[in-house]
Structures are given as C-alpha cells and as structure tokens.
C-alpha cells in the first residue's frame, strides 16, 4: 500500500525557493552593511598625520567571501608597512589604553590591536575611523536581516 501526497513536489520546490530567498536576503543585508561601513570609514579616516599626507581613505575597501555571506572591510593588506593605519585607529601608548578600554571593543578587537603593539610607549593619539563605522552600521544588523527575510519570502 502506498500513499501519494498530491502537491508535495511543488511544496518542496516552493520551500527551496524560499530558502534561496532567505540566503539572498541575508547576502543583501550584509552587502549593504559592508558598504555603509566602508563609506563611513572612508569619510572618517584621517587624511594626514603630523602634517604628512596619508592615503588611508584610498585603500579602504570591502571584499566579499563565501559568496557574499561574509565580508571584510578595511585595508586589505597583511603588510607590516601599513601599521600606521592600525596605530591611527587604536592609538599607541596611553591613547591605545584609553580607546581599547571602551566597553564596545570586544576581546576580538583588542586582540587585533594587540598585533600592532610595540612597547606601550608610543604617543600617537588614535583617531578611530573603522571600528566606530563597524559598530554604527552593525547595531541593527540582525533586525535588518530579519526585515529583508520577511520582505523576500512574502
């Protein structure tokens, strides 16, 4: 004896489409947040330090990963020559201590800053440009994703 469910194939296909719509909604929300972070960081990045011109603004960008489900925003270089960007973001010496003691800075952010630590005696006053952009533009990310999902699966 067998039972045939009429319309099951269509229902499964519709569920697949909704699943695809959910993934696309998440990608859209993440892409939008990454773009907003990039724009704010560029706007807020210093253009000079001690009277010397900097080209930080020109090197800030966003890079998609995992098909758009993950994004990296910032200066995409592992080159230690670019330590000045991190020092300007987090400060050095007492400035770094003050900036990184802000409770919005997670241990993950502190660990990133720690990679640029020298001797704790630096005197560069930090002018955070990337992390404030990140905090501002991800504060409502979960609700933005939920809204996109609801809109796309109707």
Order of alpha helices (4+ residues) and beta strands (2+ residues): alpha-beta-beta-alpha-beta-beta-alpha-alpha-alpha-alpha-alpha
